[in-house]
Amino acid sequence: MFTHKIDDNTELKMLDLRDAEHVFDLTIQSKETLKEWLPFIDYTKSVADTQNFIQSTMKQFGENNGFQAGIWYDGKIAGVIGFHKIDWNNKSTSIGYWLGNDYVGLGLMTKSVHAFVDYALIDLKLNRVEIRAAVENKKSRAIPERLGFTEEGCVRQAEWLYDHYVDHVVYGMLASDWISIEK
């Protein structure tokens, strides 16, 4: 089971079914903000929906295809971060993330993404980590920019959000670049 202490107040812990109610409550409390960029929010209507999500992430972990972790701040769930999947043949992955409204602006996501990139490129020995964010999603885009990712381009109409398509900016980090940034 993945756990990683970031600092005295913050840790990452792989999600398990005991977290379902907390993750669901956080999702609902932040629904209006999250809904702008995350299409699954409208489909999260009960704790059972969150349990199903967590079960799928446990299966993902069991298949050695990445995992999802809760971001815990002062003992409370603040958000979720995870690998979408791991492409072992090409040694690459992509990361997705979200925070509850009460935890935005504390630096939690930058620290969490940093820890996930470290884990992917150093511990798992992958070569590439990708982050995609909607062009207009300035807060999400700020994370890879702050961490030194390279903006690689724009994928037009990459995602359907309720009633319209959004373009995605693609950011990439290579293991060789990460090591030089970290020195």
Phi, psi and chi 1 to 4 in degrees:
 res  aa     phi    psi   chi1   chi2   chi3   chi4
   1 MET       -  129.9  169.7   99.7   47.3      -
   2 PHE   -79.0  126.2  173.9   85.7      -      -
   3 THR  -139.2  146.5   59.5      -      -      -
   4 HIS  -150.1  119.5  177.5   78.0      -      -
   5 LYS   -84.1  122.2 -175.4  172.8  176.0  132.0
   6 ILE   -88.5  -48.0  -67.7  176.6      -      -
   7 ASP  -156.4 -171.0   57.5   34.6      -      -
   8 ASP   -61.2  -25.4  -70.8  -18.3      -      -
   9 ASN  -106.3  -14.5  -59.1   40.9      -      -
  10 THR  -128.8  134.2  -46.2      -      -      -
  11 GLU  -144.5  156.1   74.8  172.4  -31.4      -
  12 LEU  -107.0  137.1  -57.2  173.8      -      -
  13 LYS  -144.0  129.6 -179.9  178.4   74.7   74.5
  14 MET   -54.4  136.4 -165.5  166.6   81.4      -
  15 LEU   -67.6  141.9  -68.2  174.3      -      -
  16 ASP  -136.5  172.9   66.5   42.0      -      -
  17 LEU   -60.3  -24.6  -71.4  173.4      -      -
  18 ARG   -65.9  -18.2  -67.3  171.7  -66.4 -164.0
  19 ASP   -88.6   -7.2  -58.2  -37.7      -      -
  20 ALA   -56.2  -48.7      -      -      -      -
  21 GLU   -64.3  -40.2 -168.4  168.1  -27.6      -
  22 HIS   -66.3  -43.3  -60.3  -65.8      -      -
  23 VAL   -65.5  -42.3  173.6      -      -      -
  24 PHE   -60.7  -48.4  174.0   74.8      -      -
  25 ASP   -58.7  -43.7  -70.4  -15.8      -      -
  26 LEU   -63.9  -41.4 -178.0   66.0      -      -
  27 THR   -60.2  -46.8  -55.6      -      -      -
  28 ILE   -68.3  -40.8  -64.0  -53.3      -      -
  29 GLN   -61.3  -29.8  -69.8  165.3    5.8      -
  30 SER  -109.3   14.8  -56.0      -      -      -
  31 LYS   -54.3  -47.9 -179.5  176.5 -177.9  171.7
  32 GLU   -64.1  -38.2  -70.4  -51.0  -50.1      -
  33 THR   -72.8  -46.4  -54.2      -      -      -
  34 LEU   -65.6  -35.3  -64.6  174.4      -      -
  35 LYS   -58.8  -28.4 -178.1  178.4  174.2  176.2
  36 GLU   -58.9  -32.3 -176.9  175.2    7.4      -
  37 TRP  -123.1   -9.5  -56.7  114.3      -      -
  38 LEU  -120.7  112.8  -59.5  173.3      -      -
  39 PRO   -70.3  -17.9   22.5  -30.5      -      -
  40 PHE   -78.4  -11.5   68.1   82.9      -      -
  41 ILE   -59.4  -44.0  -62.9  -60.4      -      -
  42 ASP   -66.0  -18.6  -87.3   -4.7      -      -
  43 TYR   -92.3   -2.1  -58.3  105.7      -      -
  44 THR   -97.4   93.7  -54.5      -      -      -
  45 LYS  -114.5  -10.7  -62.9  179.6 -179.1 -175.8
  46 SER  -153.1  165.0   68.4      -      -      -
  47 VAL   -58.3  -33.7  174.3      -      -      -
  48 ALA   -60.7  -36.3      -      -      -      -
  49 ASP   -63.0  -41.7  -65.0  -32.8      -      -
  50 THR   -69.3  -37.1  -57.2      -      -      -
  51 GLN   -60.4  -42.5  -71.9  171.2  -29.2      -
  52 ASN   -61.6  -41.2  -71.2  -22.7      -      -
  53 PHE   -61.2  -47.1  163.5   70.7      -      -
  54 ILE   -65.3  -38.9  -68.7  172.9      -      -
  55 GLN   -61.3  -39.5  -75.0  175.2  -34.4      -
  56 SER   -66.6  -33.2   72.6      -      -      -
  57 THR   -73.8  -31.1   70.4      -      -      -
  58 MET   -67.9  -38.4  -66.6  167.7   73.9      -
  59 LYS   -64.4  -42.5 -178.4  178.2 -177.1 -139.9
  60 GLN   -55.3  -47.2  176.1 -170.9   17.9      -
  61 PHE   -63.9  -43.4  177.5   72.7      -      -
  62 GLY   -62.1  -27.6      -      -      -      -
  63 GLU   -91.1    9.5  -66.4  171.7  -12.1      -
  64 ASN    57.1   43.0 -163.1   27.1      -      -
  65 ASN  -123.3   30.5 -163.9   18.8      -      -
  66 GLY    99.0 -172.1      -      -      -      -
  67 PHE  -166.0  170.4   59.2   90.1      -      -
  68 GLN  -117.9  141.2  -52.1  -64.9  -51.4      -
  69 ALA  -125.8  146.4      -      -      -      -
  70 GLY   -80.8  143.8      -      -      -      -
  71 ILE   -98.3  114.2  -57.9  166.5      -      -
  72 TRP  -105.7  127.8  -64.5   85.9      -      -
  73 TYR  -127.5  122.8 -178.8   72.8      -      -
  74 ASP    50.4   40.3  -73.7  -19.5      -      -
  75 GLY    79.2    4.7      -      -      -      -
  76 LYS  -120.5  147.3  -64.3  179.4 -177.5  167.2
  77 ILE   -68.3  128.5 -173.6   85.7      -      -
  78 ALA  -111.8  -21.9      -      -      -      -
  79 GLY   177.0 -172.1      -      -      -      -
  80 VAL  -136.1  141.9  174.2      -      -      -
  81 ILE  -139.1  146.4 -176.6  170.2      -      -
  82 GLY  -168.7  166.6      -      -      -      -
  83 PHE   -85.8  130.7  -62.3  117.1      -      -
  84 HIS   -64.4  -47.3  -68.2  124.1      -      -
  85 LYS  -168.3  165.6   64.5  179.9  179.4  175.3
  86 ILE  -117.7  125.8  -63.3  177.1      -      -
  87 ASP   -94.9   93.7  178.9  -16.5      -      -
  88 TRP   -67.9  -31.8  -70.2  104.7      -      -
  89 ASN   -62.8  -40.7  -71.3  -28.6      -      -
  90 ASN  -101.8    3.5  -66.3  -56.1      -      -
  91 LYS    51.6   53.3  -64.7 -172.0  176.6 -159.6
  92 SER  -141.4  160.8   66.5      -      -      -
  93 THR  -154.1  171.7 -169.2      -      -      -
  94 SER  -133.1  154.1   60.7      -      -      -
  95 ILE  -118.5  139.3  -62.8  174.6      -      -
  96 GLY  -124.3  156.8      -      -      -      -
  97 TYR  -162.3  157.1   44.5   82.4      -      -
  98 TRP  -157.3  154.0   61.9  -91.3      -      -
  99 LEU  -124.4  148.3  -83.4  176.4      -      -
 100 GLY   -69.7  154.4      -      -      -      -
 101 ASN   -53.8  -39.8  -68.5  -17.7      -      -
 102 ASP   -71.7   -6.8  -66.5  -17.3      -      -
 103 TYR  -115.7    3.0  -58.2   96.1      -      -
 104 VAL   -72.7  139.8  172.9      -      -      -
 105 GLY    89.3    6.7      -      -      -      -
 106 LEU   -99.4   -0.3  -58.5  175.0      -      -
 107 GLY    81.6    6.5      -      -      -      -
 108 LEU   -63.8  -41.9  -61.7  175.7      -      -
 109 MET   -72.6  -38.7 -166.0   53.9   73.5      -
 110 THR   -60.3  -45.5  -60.1      -      -      -
 111 LYS   -63.5  -40.1  -66.7  175.2 -169.8  176.7
 112 SER   -68.4  -44.6  -61.4      -      -      -
 113 VAL   -63.9  -41.0  171.0      -      -      -
 114 HIS   -56.4  -46.5 -173.1  -78.1      -      -
 115 ALA   -63.3  -40.3      -      -      -      -
 116 PHE   -67.9  -39.1 -103.3   63.2      -      -
 117 VAL   -65.1  -44.3  173.7      -      -      -
 118 ASP   -54.9  -48.7 -101.0   -5.2      -      -
 119 TYR   -60.9  -44.4 -174.6   74.2      -      -
 120 ALA   -66.1  -48.0      -      -      -      -
 121 LEU   -85.9  -28.1  -61.1  179.0      -      -
 122 ILE  -100.8  -54.6  -64.3  168.8      -      -
 123 ASP   -74.3  -46.5  -63.7  -24.4      -      -
 124 LEU   -84.0  -11.0  -63.3  178.9      -      -
 125 LYS    59.5   36.7  -59.1 -162.7 -177.9  -30.3
 126 LEU   -77.8  165.2  -61.3  179.3      -      -
 127 ASN  -102.6  -24.0 -176.8   56.8      -      -
 128 ARG  -143.8  137.8  175.6 -178.7  168.1   78.2
 129 VAL  -124.5  133.5  173.0      -      -      -
 130 GLU  -119.1  144.1 -175.9  175.9  -71.5      -
 131 ILE  -130.0  131.8  -65.3  174.3      -      -
 132 ARG  -118.1  141.7  -67.7 -177.2  178.8 -150.1
 133 ALA  -146.4  148.3      -      -      -      -
 134 ALA   -58.5  141.7      -      -      -      -
 135 VAL   -51.8  -42.0  169.1      -      -      -
 136 GLU   -82.0   -7.6  -62.1   85.3    7.9      -
 137 ASN   -85.4   78.9 -170.8  -15.6      -      -
 138 LYS   -62.2  -39.0  -56.8  -67.9 -174.3 -156.0
 139 LYS   -65.9  -42.6  -71.8 -178.2 -178.9  178.8
 140 SER   -69.3  -37.8 -169.3      -      -      -
 141 ARG   -67.9  -28.6  -70.5 -177.5   58.1 -170.8
 142 ALA   -64.2  -27.3      -      -      -      -
 143 ILE   -65.1  -58.8  -55.6  -60.7      -      -
 144 PRO   -63.6  -32.2   19.3  -29.0      -      -
 145 GLU   -64.9  -42.5  -69.9  171.3   -1.2      -
 146 ARG   -64.1  -32.7 -163.6  174.6  -67.0  125.2
 147 LEU   -89.9    3.1  -67.8  173.1      -      -
 148 GLY    87.4   15.7      -      -      -      -
 149 PHE   -64.2  155.2  -83.0   63.5      -      -
 150 THR   -92.8  128.6  -61.2      -      -      -
 151 GLU   -76.6  117.3 -176.9  177.0  -34.3      -
 152 GLU  -101.9  -14.3  -62.8  177.7  -27.6      -
 153 GLY   153.7 -171.8      -      -      -      -
 154 CYS  -129.0  131.4 -178.7      -      -      -
 155 VAL  -101.3  115.8 -180.0      -      -      -
 156 ARG   -73.8  140.0  -62.3  179.0  -54.3  144.0
 157 GLN    46.1   51.5  -63.2 -173.2    0.5      -
 158 ALA   -78.5  -23.2      -      -      -      -
 159 GLU  -145.3  139.2 -177.2  177.6   30.5      -
 160 TRP   -92.1  118.4  177.7 -105.0      -      -
 161 LEU  -114.3   91.0  -73.4  177.8      -      -
 162 TYR    67.1  -61.1  -54.8  101.3      -      -
 163 ASP  -140.8   11.2   61.9   -5.3      -      -
 164 HIS  -160.7  160.1   66.3  -73.4      -      -
 165 TYR   -90.9  150.5  -74.0  100.8      -      -
 166 VAL  -124.4  146.1  -65.7      -      -      -
 167 ASP   -82.1  148.8  -62.1  -14.2      -      -
 168 HIS  -113.8  136.7  -81.8 -173.9      -      -
 169 VAL   -88.6  135.1  176.6      -      -      -
 170 VAL  -104.9  127.4  178.5      -      -      -
 171 TYR  -116.2  140.9  -64.7   92.9      -      -
 172 GLY  -132.0  148.1      -      -      -      -
 173 MET  -132.7  127.5  176.9   60.6   70.5      -
 174 LEU   -98.7  151.7  -58.2  178.5      -      -
 175 ALA   -56.3  -42.6      -      -      -      -
 176 SER   -64.7  -35.6   57.3      -      -      -
 177 ASP   -71.5  -40.8  -65.3  -22.6      -      -
 178 TRP   -62.5  -43.1 -173.7 -109.6      -      -
 179 ILE   -64.1  -39.4  -69.2  166.4      -      -
 180 SER   -71.1  -33.4   67.7      -      -      -
 181 ILE   -67.7  -40.4  -71.8  171.4      -      -
 182 GLU   -73.2  -18.4  -69.2  -61.5  -65.9      -
 183 LYS   -76.3      -  -73.5 -175.1  179.7  179.8
